[in-house]
Amino acid sequence: TYWFSKLFLSPSPLSSSLTVSTATKLAVFMASRRDGHISLKLLLCTSTTGTRTTSSSPDVVLLLTPPGGSLGKLLPTSLSAAMTPLVSRLSRLWAIMRKPRAAVGRGHRRQAASQEGRQKHAKSNSQAKPSACDGLARQPEEVVLQASVSPYHLFRDVAEVTAFRRSLLSWYDQEKRDLPWRRRAEDEVDPDRRAYAVWVSEVMLQQTQVATVISYYTGWMQKWPTLQDLASASLEEVNQLWAGLGYYSRGRRLQEGARKVVEELGGHMPRTAETLQQLLPGVGRYTAGAIASIAFGQATGVVDGNVARVLCRVRAIGADPSSTLVSQRLWGLAQQLVDPARPGDFNQAAMELGATVCTPQRPLCGQCPVQSLCRARQRVEREQLLASRSLSGNPDVEECALNTGQCQLCLPASEPWDQTLGVVNFPRKASRKPPREESSATCVLEQPGALGGAHILLVQRPNSGLLAGLWEFPSVTWEPSEQLQRKALLRELQRWAGPLPATRLRHLGEVVHTFSHIKLTYQVYGLALEGQTPVTTVPAGARWLTQEEFHTAAVSTAMKKVFRVYQGQQPGTCKGSKRSQVSSPCSQKKPCMGQQVPDNFFRPHISTDASNLNSAAQ
């Protein structure tokens, strides 16, 4: 274990004394050597009071080594030797801070881990200096020495940055799409209404295609044109308008944020990316930066899936962009590039470029305004020249100076350059964890003879968790046998509608719907209450709706698929139709519980694209 402080890092480290007060701030790092470089992992940032601190300047740093390790093997001898005179004083400080540290506990250590820890800069004599505990927040991060990043992946001079800005903005002025949220942002003179309009669009565009969002955005802004209008709406109304857009918690958090602005902030939106992220629920770093730059002109960069792809290709970054190191580098590049004169337009231009030209699979490099600055394009040209054997030796094309398997931004050694992919080599994405598989049984309970036409029963989901607050057909978790499944489903139905004829419960088919992290299989049942006295009252949390009301209610796309299966089995349905053939068990040689309705067949009219990371195609 080794200590050092600001005093040690000063020009005359041993000429000053170390003063300990209740405000002394401590940062604890774990040091290790990996892949030829030193990494420092922030474990804790606290003070002598025992409270977590977000100070950007700790007074004292504790450097720990792994079990059996020696810091002398990790750091230069001069550094270890220079620390020695401070050990006794720092040991006394550690005794003072021991009790508060224990009080902080494991949970606080996790919370105090740095989200945006900055790169460590190599000092003279290879002296490693841990940087400030910058932006302490949600998750621990590793901070790697600057020496592990080659200038090849950076913008090294003002001329390059200026050329990139000029080319991108000139292209955007000529090629940008005419989108309703852009028109509102340009025409709205009230800054709060302008910020609200941008906020709504950014939330809707998260993991959703532009073509899908346009109609939803237009309807939303017509219904709730101001923050005050949205704040006064009910969650039921919000869910109803959001139905079919997916990721339903977005709409709920958007309304929560609007209420906070109206009730706690005097109706005024926070003006900076930092305060937007701090004060508004559901607003992360990207959304805050987008609102601040577009609505308020703050010169702050943004990184969504489109921007990340553009930056990775322009600077030949082949590592996983979701990793801590690469993500930090991309945010740094975005901040370096953003045009202070037109930050909102620049950020939208970068997103537009990724959405329309620098696309994931078939990029249109010939139409790219920054192709002359694109390292991925240069790499393709170099590989083509080498493959043609038209040149002796290596072409005069710049490469990564650390291209020896140690650069953490280059293509990983396990996934070398693929000639067939071209610029699509950048970036390589880590394999995604497959969604968790779950199963349930659901039943469409219908009263064909109800007053005013046939009615179906819907119940409301809890106000938290998956599809919070939406309406669905009564459902139960999957049981191992059909007999047990029927009993469980009947009990659930009778809880809402009273005694029911068990013999009429029919299994109709299967629907598979994938949410962001769950693949849910619904076994679809139907029960029609023919010849019975209509049920007119239901407990709280349930309601009877006509088919027309169902299609405008706050129900998920999955429930609409379920209802289509039910409709395909009712008298009068064309038995020769594709829908009845794929959804009806009787259309198979043997009835079976495993019959599946293809997800792409019952594709909703309004779809989502979960493959985009954020604000797809803004």
JOBELJO-V383749 format. One record per residue. N is the residue number from 1. RES is the residue in one small letter. PSI is psi as a letter, one per 30 degrees, with the letter a starting at -180 (NA if undefined). Layout:
N,RES,PSI
N,RES,PSI
This chain:
1,t,k
2,y,k
3,w,l
4,f,l
5,s,a
6,k,e
7,l,e
8,f,e
9,l,f
10,s,l
11,p,e
12,s,i
13,p,f
14,l,g
15,s,f
16,s,l
17,s,l
18,l,j
19,t,k
20,v,k
21,s,l
22,t,f
23,a,g
24,t,k
25,k,k
26,l,k
27,a,k
28,v,k
29,f,k
30,m,k
31,a,k
32,s,l
33,r,k
34,r,k
35,d,h
36,g,g
37,h,l
38,i,k
39,s,k
40,l,j
41,k,k
42,l,k
43,l,e
44,l,k
45,c,j
46,t,a
47,s,l
48,t,f
49,t,f
50,g,g
51,t,l
52,r,k
53,t,k
54,t,g
55,s,k
56,s,g
57,s,i
58,p,k
59,d,e
60,v,k
61,v,k
62,l,k
63,l,j
64,l,k
65,t,l
66,p,l
67,p,k
68,g,f
69,g,l
70,s,k
71,l,f
72,g,f
73,k,f
74,l,e
75,l,l
76,p,k
77,t,e
78,s,e
79,l,e
80,s,e
81,a,e
82,a,f
83,m,f
84,t,e
85,p,f
86,l,f
87,v,e
88,s,e
89,r,e
90,l,f
91,s,e
92,r,e
93,l,e
94,w,e
95,a,e
96,i,e
97,m,f
98,r,e
99,k,e
100,p,e
101,r,e
102,a,e
103,a,f
104,v,e
105,g,l
106,r,e
107,g,e
108,h,e
109,r,e
110,r,e
111,q,e
112,a,f
113,a,k
114,s,k
115,q,e
116,e,h
117,g,k
118,r,l
119,q,k
120,k,k
121,h,k
122,a,k
123,k,l
124,s,k
125,n,g
126,s,g
127,q,k
128,a,k
129,k,j
130,p,k
131,s,a
132,a,l
133,c,i
134,d,k
135,g,h
136,l,k
137,a,c
138,r,e
139,q,k
140,p,k
141,e,l
142,e,k
143,v,k
144,v,k
145,l,k
146,q,f
147,a,f
148,s,f
149,v,k
150,s,k
151,p,f
152,y,e
153,h,g
154,l,l
155,f,j
156,r,f
157,d,l
158,v,e
159,a,e
160,e,e
161,v,e
162,t,e
163,a,e
164,f,e
165,r,e
166,r,e
167,s,e
168,l,e
169,l,e
170,s,e
171,w,e
172,y,e
173,d,f
174,q,e
175,e,f
176,k,k
177,r,k
178,d,j
179,l,k
180,p,e
181,w,f
182,r,e
183,r,e
184,r,e
185,a,e
186,e,e
187,d,f
188,e,k
189,v,f
190,d,j
191,p,e
192,d,e
193,r,e
194,r,e
195,a,e
196,y,e
197,a,e
198,v,e
199,w,e
200,v,e
201,s,e
202,e,e
203,v,e
204,m,e
205,l,f
206,q,j
207,q,g
208,t,k
209,q,k
210,v,e
211,a,e
212,t,e
213,v,e
214,i,e
215,s,e
216,y,e
217,y,e
218,t,e
219,g,e
220,w,e
221,m,f
222,q,e
223,k,e
224,w,i
225,p,f
226,t,l
227,l,e
228,q,e
229,d,e
230,l,e
231,a,e
232,s,f
233,a,l
234,s,l
235,l,e
236,e,e
237,e,e
238,v,e
239,n,e
240,q,e
241,l,e
242,w,f
243,a,k
244,g,f
245,l,f
246,g,l
247,y,i
248,y,f
249,s,f
250,r,e
251,g,e
252,r,e
253,r,e
254,l,e
255,q,e
256,e,e
257,g,e
258,a,e
259,r,e
260,k,e
261,v,e
262,v,e
263,e,e
264,e,f
265,l,g
266,g,g
267,g,g
268,h,k
269,m,k
270,p,k
271,r,f
272,t,l
273,a,e
274,e,e
275,t,e
276,l,e
277,q,e
278,q,e
279,l,f
280,l,k
281,p,k
282,g,f
283,v,j
284,g,a
285,r,e
286,y,e
287,t,e
288,a,e
289,g,e
290,a,e
291,i,e
292,a,e
293,s,e
294,i,e
295,a,e
296,f,f
297,g,g
298,q,k
299,a,i
300,t,k
301,g,l
302,v,l
303,v,j
304,d,a
305,g,e
306,n,e
307,v,e
308,a,e
309,r,e
310,v,e
311,l,e
312,c,e
313,r,e
314,v,e
315,r,g
316,a,h
317,i,j
318,g,f
319,a,l
320,d,j
321,p,f
322,s,f
323,s,l
324,t,e
325,l,e
326,v,e
327,s,e
328,q,e
329,r,e
330,l,e
331,w,e
332,g,e
333,l,e
334,a,e
335,q,e
336,q,e
337,l,f
338,v,k
339,d,j
340,p,f
341,a,e
342,r,i
343,p,e
344,g,e
345,d,e
346,f,e
347,n,e
348,q,e
349,a,e
350,a,e
351,m,e
352,e,e
353,l,e
354,g,e
355,a,e
356,t,f
357,v,e
358,c,i
359,t,l
360,p,e
361,q,e
362,r,i
363,p,k
364,l,i
365,c,e
366,g,f
367,q,g
368,c,k
369,p,f
370,v,g
371,q,f
372,s,f
373,l,g
374,c,j
375,r,e
376,a,e
377,r,e
378,q,e
379,r,e
380,v,e
381,e,e
382,r,e
383,e,e
384,q,e
385,l,e
386,l,e
387,a,e
388,s,f
389,r,g
390,s,f
391,l,k
392,s,k
393,g,a
394,n,k
395,p,l
396,d,i
397,v,k
398,e,k
399,e,l
400,c,k
401,a,f
402,l,g
403,n,i
404,t,g
405,g,f
406,q,f
407,c,k
408,q,g
409,l,f
410,c,l
411,l,k
412,p,k
413,a,f
414,s,f
415,e,i
416,p,l
417,w,k
418,d,j
419,q,e
420,t,f
421,l,f
422,g,b
423,v,f
424,v,f
425,n,f
426,f,k
427,p,l
428,r,k
429,k,k
430,a,k
431,s,k
432,r,k
433,k,k
434,p,k
435,p,k
436,r,k
437,e,k
438,e,l
439,s,k
440,s,l
441,a,k
442,t,l
443,c,k
444,v,j
445,l,j
446,e,k
447,q,j
448,p,e
449,g,g
450,a,l
451,l,k
452,g,g
453,g,l
454,a,k
455,h,l
456,i,l
457,l,k
458,l,k
459,v,l
460,q,k
461,r,l
462,p,l
463,n,g
464,s,l
465,g,a
466,l,k
467,l,h
468,a,k
469,g,f
470,l,l
471,w,k
472,e,l
473,f,k
474,p,k
475,s,l
476,v,l
477,t,l
478,w,k
479,e,l
480,p,f
481,s,l
482,e,e
483,q,e
484,l,e
485,q,e
486,r,e
487,k,e
488,a,e
489,l,e
490,l,e
491,r,e
492,e,e
493,l,e
494,q,f
495,r,f
496,w,e
497,a,g
498,g,a
499,p,k
500,l,l
501,p,j
502,a,f
503,t,f
504,r,f
505,l,j
506,r,k
507,h,k
508,l,f
509,g,a
510,e,k
511,v,k
512,v,k
513,h,k
514,t,k
515,f,a
516,s,e
517,h,g
518,i,k
519,k,j
520,l,k
521,t,k
522,y,k
523,q,j
524,v,k
525,y,l
526,g,k
527,l,j
528,a,k
529,l,i
530,e,k
531,g,g
532,q,l
533,t,k
534,p,k
535,v,k
536,t,f
537,t,k
538,v,l
539,p,l
540,a,k
541,g,g
542,a,l
543,r,l
544,w,k
545,l,l
546,t,l
547,q,e
548,e,e
549,e,e
550,f,e
551,h,f
552,t,g
553,a,l
554,a,i
555,v,l
556,s,l
557,t,e
558,a,e
559,m,e
560,k,e
561,k,e
562,v,e
563,f,e
564,r,e
565,v,e
566,y,e
567,q,e
568,g,f
569,q,g
570,q,l
571,p,k
572,g,f
573,t,k
574,c,j
575,k,f
576,g,f
577,s,l
578,k,e
579,r,e
580,s,e
581,q,e
582,v,f
583,s,f
584,s,k
585,p,f
586,c,f
587,s,f
588,q,l
589,k,e
590,k,k
591,p,k
592,c,l
593,m,f
594,g,g
595,q,k
596,q,k
597,v,j
598,p,k
599,d,e
600,n,f
601,f,e
602,f,h
603,r,k
604,p,l
605,h,e
606,i,j
607,s,l
608,t,l
609,d,j
610,a,f
611,s,f
612,n,k
613,l,e
614,n,k
615,s,h
616,a,k
617,a,h
618,q,NA
